[in-house]
């Protein structure tokens, strides 16, 4: 039952997170997250789908993290790399999300996407079944070189942003404020969901203990 709780949390978080990504991609002219800038750029240059490039980049990062520090790689890390990209393609394929209006409404749309991404990221990380490939990669780098996680995150995402920009990816003002807006939402969602998961697990264990006592 405890595994069911954690994996349910993980799957819900991944679905919500990918929904947020898909919403922002539909209004990409305002700018999107650095990693998505790269995915969109590769999609425009090479082909495949945006979700496929999300999977490819994720798997490359999982491989590097595995070499640097295996402790950050769990089954959830692999599933995250596969499911997020697949869900992004699914949401875009459904074509039910709002599209760019090129008016002030686009600001509301992308803000909603950023908030949803932050909430989704917090939910699936709270499950505790493995960091996402990008988070695991940055944590592994930080441990390997003894550098602050925040600094590693800034350097890594800046590097990815530059590569995506050189490849013609959609970079604009929102790209540069993404982390500042999303991070506090992620933290709030993560802490609340982690507390909820632990509370559900304690309740289940208490019920099991009560049932065992009665049975005796």
N, C-alpha and C positions, 0 to 999 in steps of 0.2 A: 504493500500500500504506500509506503514511504517513497518507493521508486516511482510509483504512479503519480504521486503528488509532484515530485521534482520534474519528471519528464513531461507532465502536462503543462507545468509552468514554462518549461523550456520551449515546447512546441508553440504555445500561445505567444510567447515573447518573440520567437522567430517570425511568426506570421505577422504580428503587429509591426515589428521592426522593418520587415520587407515592404509592408504597406506604406510606411513612412518614406522609405527610399523611393518607391514608385511614384508617390505624390510629388516629391521634389523633382524627380526626373521630368515630369510633365511640365514643370515651369523652370526648366534648367537655364533659361535665358537670364534669370536672376542670380545664378550661381548655385552650385551644389557641393556636397561634401567632397574633400580632396580625393578620397578613394573612388568615389563615383565619377569624378572628373576623369580619372584614368580609365575606368570601365567604359564610359561613354565615348571617350576618345578612341579607344581600341575598337569599339563597335563601329564607329564611323570610318576608321582607317582600314580595318581588316575584314570586318563582317562578324559572323556569328550573332549572338544576342548579348545584350547588356548583362543579363543574368549569367550567361556562360562565362563572360570575362570576370565576373564576380567570383565564380567558382574557380576558374583557372588561377587568378591572383591569390585567392584564399588557400588553395592547395600548395602553391609555391611557398607561401608564408608558413604553412604548417610544416613543410619539409625543412625549411631553414630553422624554424623553432625546434624541431625534433633534433637537429644536429647540435644546436646551442644548449638547449635545456629541455629534456623530455618531460620534466615535471609539469609543464604547462599544457601538455598535449593529452587530452582525454577523448573518449568516444564522442562527447558532445562537441569537441572542436572540429572533428571531421564532419559530423552531421551539420554543424553550423555552416561550414564552407559550402556544403552541397545544398542545404535547404534554403538558405537566404537567397542565393542566386536563382534557384528554381522558383521560389515564391515571387521574386521580383518579376521574372518573365511571365508568371501566371497572372499577376495583377495587371501588368501591361497588356497582356493578351486579352484579358476580359474587357479592357477599354471602358471601364465604368467610372474611372477616377476623373476628377475635373482637369480640364486642359487649360493651357495658357490663354488668358483673355487679353493680355498686354494692357491691362489697366491696373488700378490699385487692388483689385480683387486677387491678383497674382500674389501679392504680398501676404494676404490672408491664407492663401492656399499653401505657400511654401512654409509659412509659420506653422500651420497645422502639421505639415509633413515633418518639420524639425521636432516638434513636440512629440508626435507619434513615434518617431525614431528613438528619441530619448527614453520614452516610456517603455517601448519594446525592448530596447537594449538593457534597461534595468531589470525587466522581467526575466529575460532568458539568462542573464548573468546570475540572478538571485537563485536560480535552480541549482547552481553549484555542480553542474555536470561537465564543465569544461569552458574555458575562456574562448571567445571568438578567435579566429586565426589572426586577425590584426592585433587584438589585445594581447594574445599569447606571444606574438612576435615581438611586440614592443617591451613586454615584461621580460622576455628572454634576453633581449639586447641589453636592457637595463641591468639585469643580474650579471650578465657576462662581463660588462665593462664597468660595473659599479657606478653607473650614472643615474641621476634622478629620473624617475619615470616621466615626469612632466616634460623635462628637457628632451628625452628620447622621443616622446610623442610629438612634440613641436618639430623637431628635426626630421623625423620620419614623414610626417604628414606634409611638411613643407617640400621635402624632396619629391614625394609622390605628386604633389600639386604642380611642381615645376615640370615634371615629366609629362603630366597630363596636359598642361598648358602648351608645351612645345609640340605636342601631338594634335593640338587643336581642340582640346576639351573645353567645356563650358565653364569659364571662370568669370565671376563677377563679385559684387560686393558681399553677397550672402555667403559666398565661399569662405571669406575671411572672418566672418562672425559666427560661423557654424558651431565651432567648438565652444565658444563662450556662451552661446544660448543653450546648446544641447547638453553640455556637461552637468550643470546643476539639475536639469530635469532628469537626467540619467541617475544621478546620485540619489535624488528624492525617491524615484521609482524603485531603484535597487534596494535601498534600505527598507522601504515599506514592504516590498514583496518578499525580501529575505526574512523579515520578521513574521510575515504571514505564513510562509512555508514552515518555519520553525514552530509556530503556534499550532499549525495543523498536524505536524509530526508529533508534537507533545500530546495533543489531544488523542491521536490515534494510539500512541503508546500507553496512555493512561487507560483508554478503553480496553486495550488488549490485556493490561495488567488486571483490570477489574474483572474481565471475563474469565481470566485464568484463576483468580481467587474464588469466584463463584463456582467454577467447575470443580475446584478441590473440595 
